[in-house]
Amino acid sequence: MSIQYPWALLLLALIPAVLGAKKKYALRTGFSAVLLLGRNLQPGLIKAHGADFIAVAAMVLLVLAVANVQYSSYWQKNYLESKWIMLVQDLSGSMGRPSDESGTATLGDVALEGAHAFIDLRNKDDLIGIIAFSNLAQVVAPPSFDREILRKKLELLNRKNDSAVFRELTGGGETNASYAAWLALCVFFMLLPVEHQPSYEQINDLRYSLMGESSAALQIPALFKKTEFGRGMAIVLFTDGRIEANKSTEDVEKGLINFVNVIGLVKQLGIKLYLVVVGGDVAGEVRLALEGTAGESSAGQIFYMPRTLDRTQITGVYNKINELEKNRLLVKLEKRKKDTRGPLALAAAVLLAAYWVLQTLPATRKI
């Protein structure tokens, strides 16, 4: 319970003054003649005090209506879960090789067709973003609800369009999948409410903690623990390069992030990571970190694809990921404040009408 305008309750102190003024007015207009009547002729209790009681009740209700006493009401709302999904596409030079023996399409062409199909499968309220990578990684499309924008951004990765992004990344040669996955995480960080977003320093410290040897217990910023960070978030990474841990001293000197540590962070945050790997070239340590041991929850799944890949195969994989990231029907309890001003004002109006009737009808008047 709460009161919107508590100062209005001070008006209750005026009610005795109003009654006193009414009594004085009655004395001046001869109403006191009732006192001269015999006891048996004086009005009964209801006639004598009923109208005053109703008047007091009406004034109290009017004051409470002005103050607006409020109470809380809970509403159950069903809604479809909105997912945050980052599509991470390998754009290294090897993606330009033929996807099959016919040579009509490259591996990159087939990968982009799969990404297009996946976007069309998703719910309209899902936020989808795109990252492309080789030795570097770049956000091609920040998460968006607009499917037309996403399709146009994907076309920037099409070899036939020869965009600046395509030329820059295909010239890189190497496959830095761990940095691409880290960049996808950073995009998620920036989508959080302002009060839960990490600072630049926190992100930088977290990035450095992901380098070097694998760590079983990564220290994540405390503010991530105050929110359901990973609910409905997923990263889908397509590559034909070898995915390694990157934990040697030389890797650290190059600034490479240990993919095993990235997987550990993803798992702690509750984000799902799906790897679509052409050729199945994944280091054992990375595979174990992602899929976990028997009886242990996984951080995601690896989809092993053959070296020759057609549209049907990649579409089947993205259909499977779409099923795994199915939008759930969630239930949310909403707390809303309800006003009592209307009902109280209506009740006061009814009492005032009753007061008028008592004062008007001969059978209910005092004299």
C-alpha positions in Angstrom: 0.0 0.0 0.0 1.2 3.5 -0.7 -0.3 7.0 -0.9 0.4 9.2 -3.9 -0.3 12.6 -2.2 0.1 12.0 1.6 -0.2 15.7 2.3 -3.9 15.5 1.3 -4.6 13.6 4.5 -4.2 16.9 6.4 -7.7 17.7 5.0 -9.1 15.2 7.4 -8.5 17.8 10.1 -11.0 20.1 8.5 -13.9 17.6 8.8 -14.7 18.5 12.5 -14.6 22.2 11.6 -17.1 21.6 8.8 -19.4 19.7 11.2 -19.1 22.5 13.7 -19.9 25.2 11.2 -22.9 23.1 10.1 -24.2 22.9 13.6 -23.8 26.6 14.2 -25.7 27.3 11.0 -28.5 25.0 12.2 -28.8 26.8 15.5 -29.1 30.1 13.8 -31.8 28.9 11.5 -34.0 27.5 14.2 -33.0 23.9 14.0 -32.5 24.0 17.9 -36.3 23.9 18.2 -35.9 20.1 18.3 -34.4 20.5 21.7 -37.7 22.1 23.0 -39.8 19.0 22.0 -40.6 16.3 24.5 -38.3 13.3 24.6 -41.0 11.1 23.0 -41.3 13.6 20.1 -37.5 14.0 19.4 -36.2 12.3 16.3 -34.6 8.8 16.6 -30.9 8.0 16.4 -30.9 7.5 12.7 -32.9 10.7 12.0 -30.8 12.7 14.4 -27.3 11.5 13.4 -27.7 9.4 10.2 -27.2 12.4 7.8 -24.2 13.6 9.7 -22.6 10.2 9.7 -23.0 9.9 5.9 -21.6 13.4 5.4 -18.5 12.5 7.5 -18.0 9.3 5.5 -18.4 11.1 2.2 -15.8 13.7 3.2 -13.4 11.0 4.4 -13.7 9.2 1.1 -13.2 12.4 -0.9 -10.0 13.1 1.1 -8.7 9.6 0.4 -9.6 10.0 -3.2 -7.5 13.2 -3.4 -4.6 11.4 -1.6 -5.0 8.5 -4.0 -4.3 5.4 -1.9 -2.6 2.8 -4.1 -2.0 -0.9 -3.9 0.1 -3.4 -5.9 -1.3 -5.9 -8.3 0.6 -8.7 -10.0 -0.1 -9.6 -13.6 1.2 -12.8 -15.3 2.5 -12.1 -18.8 3.5 -14.8 -21.3 6.0 -13.8 -24.0 8.4 -15.4 -26.4 12.1 -15.3 -25.5 14.2 -13.0 -27.6 17.6 -14.4 -28.4 20.9 -12.5 -28.9 22.9 -14.4 -31.6 26.2 -13.5 -33.2 27.1 -15.1 -36.6 30.9 -15.4 -36.9 32.1 -16.1 -40.4 35.6 -17.2 -41.4 36.8 -15.1 -44.3 40.4 -16.3 -44.5 42.0 -17.1 -47.9 41.2 -20.8 -47.7 37.5 -20.1 -47.7 37.9 -19.3 -51.4 38.6 -22.9 -52.4 35.9 -24.9 -54.2 33.3 -26.4 -51.9 32.9 -29.5 -54.1 34.2 -31.2 -57.2 32.1 -29.1 -59.6 34.0 -26.0 -58.6 30.9 -23.8 -59.2 30.8 -22.4 -55.7 33.4 -21.7 -53.1 33.3 -22.7 -49.4 32.6 -19.1 -48.6 29.6 -19.0 -51.0 28.1 -22.0 -49.3 28.8 -20.6 -45.8 27.1 -17.3 -46.6 24.0 -19.2 -48.0 23.8 -21.1 -44.8 24.0 -17.8 -42.8 21.2 -16.3 -45.0 19.0 -19.3 -44.4 19.6 -19.2 -40.6 18.6 -15.5 -40.4 15.4 -16.3 -42.2 14.7 -19.1 -39.7 15.0 -16.9 -36.6 12.2 -15.2 -34.8 11.6 -11.5 -35.8 12.4 -10.4 -32.2 15.8 -12.0 -32.2 18.8 -9.7 -32.2 21.4 -11.0 -34.7 24.8 -9.6 -35.4 27.6 -10.5 -37.9 31.4 -10.8 -37.4 33.9 -11.7 -40.1 37.5 -12.8 -39.3 40.7 -14.1 -40.6 43.9 -13.1 -38.7 41.8 -10.1 -37.6 38.1 -9.9 -36.7 35.6 -7.1 -37.5 32.0 -6.4 -36.6 30.3 -6.3 -39.9 26.8 -5.8 -38.5 26.0 -4.9 -34.9 23.0 -6.9 -33.5 19.8 -5.8 -35.3 16.2 -6.8 -35.7 16.2 -5.6 -39.3 16.6 -8.6 -41.5 17.1 -6.5 -44.6 20.1 -4.8 -43.1 21.6 -8.1 -42.1 21.2 -9.5 -45.6 22.9 -6.5 -47.1 25.7 -6.7 -44.6 26.2 -10.4 -45.4 26.6 -9.4 -49.1 29.6 -7.4 -48.1 31.3 -10.8 -47.4 30.4 -12.1 -50.9 33.5 -12.5 -53.1 31.5 -11.4 -56.1 30.9 -7.9 -54.6 34.6 -7.4 -53.8 33.9 -5.1 -50.9 36.6 -3.4 -48.8 35.8 -5.7 -45.9 36.2 -8.8 -48.1 39.5 -7.6 -49.5 40.9 -6.7 -46.1 40.1 -9.9 -44.4 40.7 -12.4 -47.2 44.2 -11.0 -47.4 44.9 -12.0 -43.8 45.5 -15.6 -44.5 45.5 -17.0 -40.9 42.4 -18.1 -38.8 42.1 -16.3 -35.5 38.9 -17.9 -34.3 39.6 -17.3 -30.6 39.7 -13.5 -31.1 36.6 -13.6 -33.2 34.7 -15.4 -30.4 36.1 -12.8 -27.9 34.9 -10.0 -30.1 31.4 -11.5 -30.2 31.4 -11.6 -26.4 32.4 -7.9 -26.3 29.4 -7.1 -28.5 27.2 -8.9 -25.9 28.8 -6.8 -23.1 27.8 -3.6 -24.9 24.2 -4.8 -25.2 23.8 -5.1 -21.4 21.9 -2.4 -19.4 24.3 0.5 -18.6 24.4 -0.5 -14.9 25.7 -3.9 -15.9 28.2 -2.9 -18.6 31.8 -3.5 -17.8 34.3 -0.6 -18.1 37.0 -0.5 -20.7 39.5 -1.4 -18.0 37.5 -4.4 -16.9 37.2 -5.7 -20.5 40.9 -5.2 -21.1 41.8 -7.0 -17.9 39.5 -9.8 -18.8 41.1 -10.1 -22.2 44.6 -10.4 -20.7 43.3 -13.1 -18.3 42.3 -15.2 -21.3 45.9 -15.4 -22.6 48.4 -18.1 -21.8 47.8 -21.3 -20.0 44.3 -22.6 -19.6 42.6 -21.5 -16.3 39.8 -23.6 -14.7 38.4 -20.7 -12.7 38.4 -17.4 -14.5 37.7 -14.3 -12.5 34.7 -12.5 -14.2 33.5 -9.0 -13.2 31.2 -9.1 -10.2 28.5 -7.0 -12.0 28.0 -10.0 -14.4 26.9 -12.1 -11.5 24.1 -9.6 -10.7 22.2 -10.3 -13.9 21.1 -13.3 -15.9 23.9 -12.5 -18.4 23.8 -15.5 -20.7 20.1 -16.1 -20.9 19.2 -16.5 -24.6 22.7 -15.7 -26.0 24.6 -17.8 -28.5 27.6 -17.5 -30.8 27.7 -19.5 -34.1 31.2 -19.7 -35.6 31.9 -21.1 -39.0 35.5 -21.9 -40.0 37.6 -24.2 -42.2 40.8 -23.5 -40.3 42.3 -25.4 -37.4 41.1 -24.4 -34.0 43.9 -24.5 -31.5 44.3 -23.5 -27.8 46.9 -20.7 -28.5 48.6 -21.0 -25.1 52.3 -21.1 -25.9 54.7 -18.2 -25.0 54.9 -17.3 -28.7 51.1 -17.1 -28.9 51.0 -14.8 -25.9 53.7 -12.6 -27.4 51.5 -12.3 -30.5 48.6 -11.3 -28.3 46.6 -14.4 -29.2 43.8 -15.5 -26.8 43.6 -19.1 -25.6 40.5 -20.5 -27.1 40.1 -22.9 -24.1 39.9 -19.9 -21.8 37.3 -18.2 -24.1 35.2 -21.4 -23.8 35.6 -21.3 -20.0 34.3 -17.8 -19.9 31.4 -18.5 -22.3 30.4 -21.4 -20.1 30.6 -19.3 -16.8 28.4 -16.6 -18.4 25.8 -19.1 -19.7 26.4 -18.4 -23.4 26.2 -21.2 -25.9 29.0 -21.6 -28.5 28.4 -23.5 -31.7 31.4 -24.4 -33.9 30.8 -25.4 -37.5 34.2 -26.8 -38.6 34.9 -27.9 -42.1 37.4 -30.8 -42.1 36.9 -31.4 -38.3 40.3 -29.9 -37.4 39.8 -29.1 -33.7 42.5 -29.5 -31.1 41.6 -32.1 -28.4 41.9 -29.6 -25.6 39.5 -27.2 -27.3 37.0 -30.1 -28.0 37.1 -31.2 -24.4 36.6 -27.7 -23.0 33.6 -27.2 -25.2 31.8 -30.5 -25.0 32.9 -31.4 -21.5 33.4 -34.9 -20.0 30.8 -37.5 -19.3 28.2 -36.1 -16.9 29.4 -32.5 -17.3 27.4 -29.8 -18.9 28.7 -28.5 -22.2 29.4 -25.0 -23.3 28.0 -25.7 -26.8 28.5 -28.1 -29.6 30.9 -28.8 -32.5 29.5 -29.7 -35.9 32.1 -31.5 -38.0 31.7 -31.0 -41.7 33.5 -32.8 -44.6 36.0 -31.0 -46.8 33.5 -31.1 -49.6 30.4 -29.2 -48.6 27.1 -28.5 -50.3 24.1 -26.3 -49.6 22.0 -29.1 -48.2 24.6 -30.0 -45.6 25.2 -26.5 -44.3 21.4 -25.8 -44.3 20.9 -29.0 -42.2 23.5 -27.8 -39.7 21.9 -24.4 -39.3 18.5 -26.0 -39.0 19.9 -28.0 -36.1 21.3 -24.9 -34.4 18.0 -23.2 -34.9 16.3 -26.0 -33.0 18.8 -26.0 -30.2 18.3 -22.2 -29.8 14.5 -22.4 -30.0 12.7 -19.4 -28.5 11.1 -20.5 -25.2 7.8 -19.3 -23.9 8.6 -17.4 -20.8 6.3 -16.2 -17.9 6.9 -12.9 -16.2 5.2 -11.5 -13.2 4.6 -7.8 -13.5 3.9 -5.6 -10.5 1.6 -2.7 -11.2 0.2 0.0 -9.0 -3.5 0.3 -8.9 -5.3 3.6 -8.0 -8.3 3.7 -5.7 -9.2 7.3 -6.6 -12.0 6.4 -9.0 -13.8 3.9 -6.7 -13.5 6.2 -3.7 -14.8 9.2 -5.5 -17.7 7.2 -6.8 -18.5 5.9 -3.3 -18.3 9.5 -2.0 -20.8 10.6 -4.7 -23.2 7.9 -3.7 -23.0 8.9 0.0 -23.6 12.6 -0.9 -26.6 11.5 -2.9 -27.9 9.6 0.1 -27.2 12.6 2.3 -29.3 14.8 0.0 -32.1 12.3 0.1 -32.1 12.2 3.9 -32.1 15.9 4.1 -34.9 16.3 1.5 -37.5 13.6 2.3 -39.9 14.6 5.1 -39.8 11.1 6.5 -36.0 11.2 7.2 -35.5 14.9 8.1 -35.0 15.7 11.8 -38.0 18.0 11.8 
